[in-house]
Amino acid sequence: MDKKAFFFTIALFLGGSCAVHAQQGNDDNEISVTDGKGNEELIVFPEAMGYELDSLMNLYMAKTYLDAAEDCQMKDVNPVFDTVVYIDRLSRIPAVIEMPHNDVVQKFIDRYSGRLRHSVSYMLGASNFYMPIFEEALDAYNLPLELRYMPVIESALNPTAVSRVGATGLWQFMLPTGKRYGLEVNSLVDERCDPIKSSYAAAQYLRDLYKVFGDWTLVIAAYNCGPEQVNKAIRRSGGERDYWKIYPYLPKETRGYVPAFIAANYIMTYYCDHNICPMTTRLPAKTDTLMLSRNVHLEQIAAVCGIGIDELRALNPAYRRDIIPGATELSCLRLPQTEVGKFIDNEDSIYNYKADVLLSRRATVEVNKAAASSASKTRSTARRSRSRARYITIRSGQTLSHIAKRYGTTVSRLKRLNGLKGTSIRAGKRLRVR
């Protein structure tokens, strides 16, 4: 679409019969939007925009390597600018992906620069850990680098984030999509939580979506709700392929997803203009990777090598139960570079440390044959007993005493075999005699 047509589309979206007015909805996670005809709809904030800062600051990397900026000279006040200022700033972001301004985008900018400003401070600090990984993965597939801010709205840069529908990790992969892009997920491993592997999987997925849609804004929408939903919105709009034209036909969370992406790019670029100070970052020690062919528990490494278990978990977030299943397939262990030699020198001691407790899966077990034989005999006796069972039909005038005498048994046994409490019986009924 040429520039003139694009601005005409945005003008229709912002003014005239299609004008929207964004207001805070009743639910704190929604925006109420009213179009020029007075129709109201709700747009949902992405789930990560509701994460509490306290929970983010409890992450190992944050607790260990992030601090509030003590030399921050900025007042904790969010200044308000004229609309033309926001439009100008968005236009100056060096990006391939369109980042237009409208009332919905502004509402998301206001949320990031206002209520979420301290979370933005955290994410600016945490970006020092993760942005180089995102950029390398995107660059490897020749994708626009502004996509590096998608995990800001996906997970608030929490590598172990799990959404209410089960999307997991920095890039919030659902289980089928993650597996389709080579991320191992089983009872012990969830590579959706691995920052490096998940970033390369996300880059591949974004590349494939672009092959389908040929438009980055539609790609971002499809990443959120799936390509099927975007294609459905295209069909319902009469074949339009402009995000802002199919916008009313998208799921309400996806209507907020692209504006949130634009707002994330804005706030991560112009945070200083909103008096937001990034948290100061102390970069962690360099790490190295070992490939293991035996099972090992992180507690074994922690105890023998003297490394904190929380640090090991932070460096190896894909291992769900602290077990590295090297015996299943060659598996990587990330360690601080200074600790690699210690692991190699103490490898036998590590594998042997409390192995019977920490790695308690038995390879073989003994069967209790005596008990099994006894149980088999009991079952066999019961089967023979059932096979010899005999029933008669009670005739008029017969009593339990007469029947017991005739069949060589006792009244009490007949009562037990037939669940009788008394001695009263009726003609025509079946009675078990043995």
Number of C-alpha atoms within 10 A of each C-alpha: 8 6 8 8 10 15 13 11 15 17 14 16 20 19 15 12 12 16 19 23 19 21 15 14 15 10 10 10 15 19 23 18 20 17 18 15 11 13 9 13 16 21 21 20 23 21 15 18 19 13 16 12 16 9 9 19 17 11 15 16 21 20 11 15 16 19 16 15 14 9 8 13 10 12 11 14 12 16 11 12 10 7 12 10 11 20 15 12 14 21 14 11 16 9 14 12 16 14 22 16 21 21 18 24 24 19 20 25 22 17 16 23 28 17 11 18 23 19 24 25 21 25 23 24 24 23 20 14 20 20 17 12 18 26 20 17 23 24 14 12 13 11 19 14 18 19 21 22 22 24 23 24 22 26 24 26 26 28 23 21 22 18 16 8 7 12 19 25 28 28 30 27 26 16 16 10 15 23 16 11 17 14 22 16 18 10 8 15 20 23 25 32 28 22 24 17 18 27 25 23 23 24 25 18 18 21 18 13 20 18 11 12 16 13 16 20 21 23 24 23 24 21 21 21 17 15 18 10 17 26 19 14 22 20 14 14 16 10 13 14 20 16 22 18 18 22 20 14 19 21 18 18 18 25 25 24 26 25 23 27 26 24 27 24 22 23 21 20 14 17 19 12 14 20 18 26 24 25 23 19 21 15 14 11 10 9 13 14 13 14 12 16 15 14 18 23 20 23 21 22 23 17 14 16 19 12 16 13 16 14 16 20 18 16 19 21 22 25 23 17 14 20 18 25 19 16 12 10 13 14 16 16 18 18 22 16 13 12 15 17 12 14 18 11 11 13 14 10 14 22 17 12 18 15 15 10 8 15 16 9 9 7 5 6 6 5 8 8 9 9 10 11 11 11 12 12 12 12 12 12 12 12 11 11 11 11 9 10 11 10 11 13 12 17 13 10 9 12 16 20 14 12 18 16 11 11 10 9 14 16 17 15 15 20 17 11 14 13 9 13 9 9 12 8 17 14 12 11 10 14 19 15 22 17
